[in-house]
Amino acid sequence: MRVFLQYVVPLLLPLAIYVGYLIIARRIQRGQGPLAEQMRQWPWAWLAVAGVALLAISLLAFNLTTGSDPGGVYVPPKLEDGKVVPGHVE
């Protein structure tokens, strides 16, 4: 499940959003009115807004799912018996 959420969803989500955008845009462009005219003139503006929204969501998700406890003490990497012990938070 972790592999699916970590690798497959980030690859397929932009495609799914783009396909959804295409479906909505085609329906709107067939119709008449100010929104249909705006979609014909500025399709990239809607995609840019969607991209910024996805960026904000991904940064928020990264912030909430990574890191360590706020009160922890960072121990830098060190060499012990010829092997590098990676840094960690205690």
C-alpha positions, 0 to 999 in steps of 0.5 A, a space after each residue: 500500500 505504501 508503494 502504491 501511495 508513494 510511487 503510483 499515485 503521484 504518477 497517475 494523479 496529474 494524468 487523472 486531473 488533466 483528463 478531468 480537465 479535458 472532459 470539463 473543458 470540452 463540455 464547456 466549450 460546446 456551450 455558450 456564455 462567458 465561462 465558455 468564452 473564458 475557457 477558450 481564451 485562457 485554458 492555461 490559466 486554469 491549468 496553472 491554478 490547478 498546478 499551484 493547488 497540487 503543489 500546495 497540497 503536496 508540500 502540506 502532505 510532505 510536511 505532515 508525514 515527514 520529520 521527527 519530534 520537535 524536541 529531539 536532538 540531532 546526532 550527526 553522522 559519525 565514524 565507528 569502527 570504520 563504518 559510518 553511522 548515519 545521523 539521526 534524531 534522539 
